[in-house]
Amino acid sequence: RALGILVLGDLGLVRSFGVAGFKVDLGTSLRHHGPASYSRYCKRRLTFSPFSSQAFIEELLAYGEKQDAPTYIALDADPPVLAISENREVLSPYFRFLLPEKEVVKGAIHKTMFSQLATTHQLPVPQTFAIHSMQDFDLALLQIQFPCVLKPAQQEDWWKTEVQQILGGLRKALLIFTQEDLVSTYEKLNPYTPEVVIQEHVSGDDQHLYSLHALLNRDSNVVSYVLGRKVRTYPIHFGMGCYAQTVSEPAIAELGLSALQRIRFQGLASMNLKKDDQTGEVKILEINPRSSLWCYLDAFSGNNLALKAYYLATGQNIDRHSSYDIGIRWLYFKNDFLALLQYRKSGELTFRKWLGSFRGRTAYHIFSVRDRMPFFVSVLQFFVRR
């Protein structure tokens, strides 16, 4: 008998299971349910306390105790990954999940700890400074090369309203060109989020960004992977991918997979890499111990990693078929249109070239002919917010 599935994530995960014939329970910590909860593949909507709270773990246990058999948990965001990892002993009688060791999970999610993880295992990462205080910042300032990249220690640190006002909106990272700008920005951020990461900037535009989706078993052997290249991001340069495509670049894939094996990774990984357009070197920017926002591209291209992870965690036979179709696209249209406005302003893209970029088989983040309701709900919620 197939075990039930609880998705603590977005529409990509829901549809990855849906196209394989599964209906899922969908959990959120938000006060309202988004488009994913209206998918035809979602059978039940659940609202939990904030994922970082002990109340979430207690609610999760109460849910698990009511099920006839252990439930598999699928994840695509850091806060629930960290909460489940830290409480895995009490959750394991009621749930199935596949995660790396606790220290690896913390090292991947806490970007201030990632540099230590990378140093210990000799991973090819840009020079990185972990900042915990103004004293750390002053010491690092003597060594930092410009331009540099400023990142939050954890993504949710920059979700705070005060931080977004300082940064001018939701940002995944900032490119800083001068020491004066770096000092000014950190002094403003310090009262709200003193822990940040300052990283060497890897030269190249957004099309030099890659994302490796990989699944490794409990012995850290590679089960399967999909390599994608980001065509555009939003916000541009340091945002999340909004238009991506599958590619075949074995050398980049092998570099990423080798790094995951070196840190004894288990489960699903979403690794961000960048190829320096001047030196040709490939650097690992971050490793996320979970699925990515655009994980549905894996299933759409013929290699459903989310489903394989479910089979692996629940002790079922896995299809060892590892190939995937090349040149398949994934599009988050709303964010891609907003990205167009920014690319046009910077002189990197014209409206005509933007239109011309839409070709080939494409999976959409929201719209689906087979699963229409999330699209209509998304449009309705957009106008309600306005």
C-alpha positions as CSV (number, residue, x, y, z in Angstrom):
1,R,0.0,0.0,0.0
2,A,1.3,3.5,-0.9
3,L,2.0,5.7,2.0
4,G,0.3,9.1,2.3
5,I,2.2,12.3,1.3
6,L,2.3,15.6,3.1
7,V,3.7,18.4,1.0
8,L,5.1,21.4,2.9
9,G,5.9,23.3,-0.2
10,D,4.5,24.8,-3.4
11,L,2.7,23.8,-6.6
12,G,5.8,22.2,-8.2
13,L,5.9,19.5,-5.6
14,V,2.1,19.0,-5.6
15,R,2.1,18.5,-9.4
16,S,5.2,16.3,-9.4
17,F,3.2,13.8,-7.3
18,G,-0.1,14.5,-9.1
19,V,1.1,13.5,-12.6
20,A,2.3,10.2,-11.1
21,G,-1.2,9.5,-9.8
22,F,-0.9,10.7,-6.2
23,K,-3.1,13.1,-4.3
24,V,-1.4,14.9,-1.4
25,D,-2.1,16.8,1.8
26,L,-0.7,20.3,1.6
27,G,0.5,22.2,4.7
28,T,1.3,25.9,5.1
29,S,2.2,28.2,8.0
30,L,0.6,31.2,6.2
31,R,-2.7,32.6,7.3
32,H,-4.2,32.0,3.8
33,H,-3.8,29.2,1.3
34,G,-2.2,29.9,-2.0
35,P,-3.0,28.6,-5.5
36,A,-1.3,25.2,-4.8
37,S,-4.0,24.2,-2.3
38,Y,-6.6,24.5,-5.1
39,S,-4.8,21.9,-7.3
40,R,-6.8,18.9,-8.4
41,Y,-4.0,16.9,-6.8
42,C,-4.5,18.4,-3.4
43,K,-7.0,16.4,-1.3
44,R,-6.6,18.3,2.0
45,R,-5.4,21.7,3.2
46,L,-3.7,22.1,6.5
47,T,-2.6,25.2,8.4
48,F,0.3,24.9,10.9
49,S,1.9,27.3,13.3
50,P,5.2,28.9,12.1
51,F,7.6,26.3,11.1
52,S,10.3,27.5,13.5
53,S,8.0,27.1,16.5
54,Q,7.6,24.1,18.8
55,A,3.9,24.3,18.2
56,F,4.5,23.2,14.6
57,I,6.2,20.0,15.8
58,E,3.4,19.3,18.2
59,E,0.8,19.9,15.5
60,L,2.7,17.7,13.1
61,L,2.9,14.9,15.6
62,A,-0.9,15.2,16.2
63,Y,-1.4,14.9,12.5
64,G,0.9,11.9,12.2
65,E,-0.8,10.0,15.1
66,K,-4.1,10.2,13.2
67,Q,-2.8,8.5,10.1
68,D,-3.1,4.7,9.5
69,A,0.5,4.5,8.4
70,P,3.6,6.7,8.4
71,T,3.4,9.7,6.1
72,Y,6.1,10.8,3.7
73,I,7.0,14.6,4.0
74,A,8.1,16.4,0.8
75,L,9.8,19.8,1.3
76,D,10.9,22.8,-0.8
77,A,11.6,25.5,1.8
78,D,14.3,25.9,4.4
79,P,12.3,26.6,7.6
80,P,10.4,23.2,7.7
81,V,13.5,21.3,6.6
82,L,15.4,22.7,9.6
83,A,12.5,22.0,12.0
84,I,12.1,18.5,10.8
85,S,15.8,17.8,10.8
86,E,16.2,19.0,14.4
87,N,13.2,17.0,15.6
88,R,13.7,13.9,13.4
89,E,13.9,11.5,16.4
90,V,10.4,12.3,17.7
91,L,8.9,12.5,14.2
92,S,10.4,9.3,12.7
93,P,7.8,6.9,14.2
94,Y,5.0,8.8,12.3
95,F,6.8,10.1,9.2
96,R,9.2,9.2,6.5
97,F,11.7,11.6,5.1
98,L,15.3,11.5,3.7
99,L,17.6,14.1,5.0
100,P,21.4,14.5,5.5
101,E,22.9,14.4,9.0
102,K,21.8,17.3,11.2
103,E,25.1,19.2,10.9
104,V,25.0,19.0,7.1
105,V,21.5,20.4,7.1
106,K,22.4,23.2,9.4
107,G,25.6,23.9,7.4
108,A,23.6,24.1,4.2
109,I,20.7,26.3,5.5
110,H,22.7,28.6,7.7
111,K,24.9,30.4,5.1
112,T,27.3,31.6,7.9
113,M,28.0,28.0,8.5
114,F,28.2,27.0,4.9
115,S,31.7,28.5,4.5
116,Q,33.0,26.2,7.2
117,L,31.3,23.2,5.6
118,A,32.9,24.1,2.3
119,T,36.3,24.6,3.9
120,T,36.2,21.3,5.8
121,H,35.3,19.3,2.6
122,Q,37.3,21.4,0.2
123,L,34.3,22.4,-2.0
124,P,34.9,24.8,-4.9
125,V,33.1,27.9,-3.5
126,P,33.8,31.6,-3.8
127,Q,35.8,33.2,-1.0
128,T,33.3,33.7,1.8
129,F,33.1,35.7,5.0
130,A,30.6,34.7,7.7
131,I,29.6,37.9,9.6
132,H,27.9,37.6,13.1
133,S,28.6,41.0,14.4
134,M,30.0,44.5,13.7
135,Q,33.4,43.2,14.9
136,D,33.4,40.4,12.4
137,F,32.4,42.9,9.7
138,D,35.3,45.3,10.5
139,L,37.8,42.4,10.4
140,A,36.4,41.1,7.1
141,L,36.4,44.5,5.5
142,L,40.3,44.4,5.4
143,Q,40.2,41.4,3.1
144,I,37.0,41.8,0.9
145,Q,37.5,42.3,-2.8
146,F,35.0,44.4,-4.8
147,P,32.5,43.8,-6.3
148,C,31.2,41.4,-3.7
149,V,27.8,39.7,-2.9
150,L,25.9,40.3,0.3
151,K,23.6,37.5,1.4
152,P,21.4,36.8,4.5
153,A,22.5,34.1,6.9
154,Q,19.1,32.5,6.3
155,Q,16.6,33.6,3.6
156,E,13.8,34.4,6.0
157,D,16.1,36.9,7.8
158,W,15.5,39.3,4.8
159,W,11.7,38.7,4.8
160,K,11.3,41.2,7.7
161,T,9.4,44.3,6.8
162,E,12.2,46.6,8.1
163,V,14.8,44.8,6.1
164,Q,12.8,44.9,2.9
165,Q,12.4,48.7,3.3
166,I,16.2,49.0,3.6
167,L,16.8,46.8,0.5
168,G,14.0,48.2,-1.6
169,G,12.0,45.0,-1.7
170,L,12.5,41.2,-1.3
171,R,16.0,40.3,-2.2
172,K,17.9,37.0,-2.2
173,A,21.3,38.8,-2.4
174,L,22.9,42.2,-3.3
175,L,25.8,43.0,-5.5
176,I,27.9,45.7,-3.8
177,F,30.5,47.6,-5.9
178,T,32.3,49.8,-3.3
179,Q,33.4,49.6,0.3
180,E,31.4,52.7,1.1
181,D,28.2,51.1,-0.1
182,L,28.9,47.9,1.8
183,V,29.6,49.7,5.1
184,S,26.4,51.8,4.6
185,T,24.2,48.8,3.8
186,Y,25.5,46.7,6.7
187,E,25.2,49.5,9.2
188,K,21.5,49.8,8.3
189,L,20.9,46.0,8.4
190,N,22.8,45.3,11.6
191,P,20.0,46.3,14.1
192,Y,17.6,43.9,12.4
193,T,19.8,41.1,11.0
194,P,23.4,41.2,12.1
195,E,24.3,37.8,10.6
196,V,25.1,38.0,6.9
197,V,27.4,36.4,4.4
198,I,29.8,38.4,2.2
199,Q,30.9,36.4,-0.8
200,E,33.3,36.9,-3.7
201,H,31.5,37.9,-6.9
202,V,31.7,35.3,-9.7
203,S,31.7,37.2,-13.0
204,G,29.0,36.5,-15.6
205,D,25.3,37.2,-16.4
206,D,22.3,35.3,-15.3
207,Q,22.6,32.7,-18.0
208,H,25.8,31.5,-16.4
209,L,23.8,30.3,-13.4
210,Y,23.0,26.6,-13.1
211,S,20.9,24.6,-10.8
212,L,21.6,20.9,-10.1
213,H,18.7,18.9,-8.8
214,A,20.1,15.6,-7.4
215,L,18.9,12.6,-5.4
216,L,21.4,10.6,-3.3
217,N,20.6,7.5,-1.2
218,R,21.5,6.8,2.4
219,D,25.0,5.7,1.3
220,S,25.5,9.0,-0.5
221,N,25.4,7.2,-3.9
222,V,23.9,9.2,-6.7
223,V,20.5,7.9,-7.7
224,S,19.6,10.4,-10.4
225,Y,19.9,14.1,-11.3
226,V,18.7,16.9,-13.6
227,L,20.8,19.9,-14.5
228,G,19.1,23.2,-15.4
229,R,20.4,26.6,-16.5
230,K,18.7,29.8,-15.4
231,V,17.6,31.9,-18.4
232,R,16.3,34.7,-16.3
233,T,15.9,35.4,-12.5
234,Y,13.7,37.8,-10.5
235,P,14.9,40.1,-9.1
236,I,17.5,40.0,-11.8
237,H,21.1,38.7,-11.1
238,F,20.5,37.6,-7.5
239,G,16.9,36.4,-7.4
240,M,15.1,33.1,-7.9
241,G,14.9,31.5,-11.3
242,C,11.8,32.5,-13.2
243,Y,12.7,31.0,-16.6
244,A,14.9,28.0,-16.8
245,Q,15.7,25.1,-19.1
246,T,17.3,21.6,-18.8
247,V,20.8,21.3,-20.2
248,S,23.5,18.7,-20.6
249,E,26.8,19.7,-19.3
250,P,28.4,16.6,-17.7
251,A,31.5,18.4,-16.3
252,I,29.3,20.8,-14.3
253,A,27.0,18.0,-13.1
254,E,29.9,15.9,-12.1
255,L,31.5,18.8,-10.1
256,G,28.2,19.2,-8.2
257,L,27.6,15.5,-7.6
258,S,31.1,15.0,-6.4
259,A,30.7,17.8,-3.8
260,L,27.5,16.2,-2.5
261,Q,29.1,12.9,-2.1
262,R,32.1,14.5,-0.3
263,I,29.8,16.0,2.4
264,R,27.9,12.6,2.7
265,F,24.7,14.1,1.4
266,Q,21.4,12.1,1.5
267,G,18.1,12.9,-0.1
268,L,17.1,15.7,-2.5
269,A,19.5,18.6,-3.1
270,S,19.1,21.8,-5.1
271,M,22.5,23.2,-5.7
272,N,23.2,26.6,-7.3
273,L,26.4,27.0,-9.3
274,K,27.9,29.7,-11.5
275,K,30.4,29.5,-14.3
276,D,32.8,32.4,-14.4
277,D,32.6,34.0,-17.9
278,Q,36.2,35.1,-17.7
279,T,38.1,32.1,-16.2
280,G,35.6,29.3,-17.1
281,E,35.8,28.1,-13.5
282,V,32.5,26.7,-11.9
283,K,31.8,27.7,-8.3
284,I,29.2,26.3,-5.9
285,L,27.1,29.2,-4.6
286,E,24.9,27.2,-2.2
287,I,23.4,23.8,-1.4
288,N,19.8,23.5,-0.4
289,P,18.8,20.2,1.3
290,R,15.3,20.1,-0.4
291,S,13.5,20.4,-3.7
292,S,13.6,23.7,-5.5
293,L,10.7,26.0,-6.5
294,W,11.0,24.7,-10.1
295,C,11.3,21.0,-9.2
296,Y,8.3,20.2,-11.6
297,L,10.7,20.8,-14.5
298,D,12.3,17.5,-13.4
299,A,9.0,15.5,-13.8
300,F,8.1,17.4,-17.0
301,S,11.5,16.6,-18.6
302,G,11.0,12.9,-17.8
303,N,13.0,12.4,-14.6
304,N,10.6,12.8,-11.6
305,L,13.1,13.2,-8.7
306,A,10.4,14.1,-6.2
307,L,8.7,10.8,-6.9
308,K,11.9,8.9,-6.8
309,A,12.8,10.4,-3.4
310,Y,9.4,9.2,-2.1
311,Y,10.0,5.7,-3.3
312,L,13.5,5.8,-1.8
313,A,12.4,7.1,1.6
314,T,9.5,4.6,1.8
315,G,11.6,1.5,0.8
316,Q,10.1,0.9,-2.6
317,N,11.7,0.0,-5.8
318,I,13.2,2.9,-7.8
319,D,13.3,3.3,-11.5
320,R,17.0,3.8,-12.2
321,H,16.3,5.6,-15.5
322,S,18.4,8.7,-15.1
323,S,18.1,10.5,-18.4
324,Y,16.0,13.6,-19.0
325,D,14.9,15.6,-22.1
326,I,17.2,18.5,-22.9
327,G,16.0,22.0,-23.7
328,I,12.7,21.7,-21.8
329,R,11.6,25.0,-20.2
330,W,10.0,26.1,-16.9
331,L,8.4,29.5,-16.7
332,Y,7.0,31.5,-13.8
333,F,5.3,34.1,-16.1
334,K,4.4,36.8,-13.5
335,N,7.9,37.0,-12.1
336,D,9.4,36.7,-15.6
337,F,7.4,39.7,-16.8
338,L,8.6,41.7,-13.8
339,A,12.2,40.6,-14.6
340,L,11.7,41.8,-18.1
341,L,11.1,45.3,-16.8
342,Q,14.3,45.2,-14.8
343,Y,16.3,43.7,-17.6
344,R,15.0,46.4,-20.0
345,K,15.9,49.1,-17.5
346,S,19.5,47.8,-17.3
347,G,19.7,47.5,-21.1
348,E,20.2,43.7,-21.1
349,L,17.0,42.7,-22.8
350,T,14.4,44.1,-25.2
351,F,10.7,43.3,-25.3
352,R,11.2,41.7,-28.8
353,K,14.0,39.4,-27.6
354,W,11.9,38.5,-24.5
355,L,9.0,37.4,-26.7
356,G,11.4,35.5,-29.0
357,S,12.8,33.5,-26.1
358,F,9.6,31.6,-25.6
359,R,10.1,28.4,-27.6
360,G,10.0,24.7,-27.1
361,R,8.2,22.6,-24.6
362,T,7.4,24.6,-21.5
363,A,6.1,23.7,-18.1
364,Y,4.4,26.7,-16.3
365,H,4.7,27.3,-12.6
366,I,1.0,28.2,-12.2
367,F,-0.9,27.5,-15.5
368,S,-1.7,24.0,-16.5
369,V,-4.3,22.7,-19.0
370,R,-4.7,19.6,-16.8
371,D,-4.9,21.5,-13.5
372,R,-6.6,24.9,-14.2
373,M,-7.9,26.0,-10.8
374,P,-4.5,27.2,-9.4
375,F,-4.3,29.7,-12.3
376,F,-7.8,31.1,-11.8
377,V,-7.2,31.4,-8.0
378,S,-3.8,33.1,-8.6
379,V,-5.5,35.7,-10.9
380,L,-8.3,36.3,-8.3
381,Q,-5.8,36.6,-5.4
382,F,-3.7,39.1,-7.5
383,F,-6.7,41.4,-8.0
384,V,-7.8,41.0,-4.3
385,R,-4.3,42.1,-3.1
386,R,-4.5,45.1,-5.4
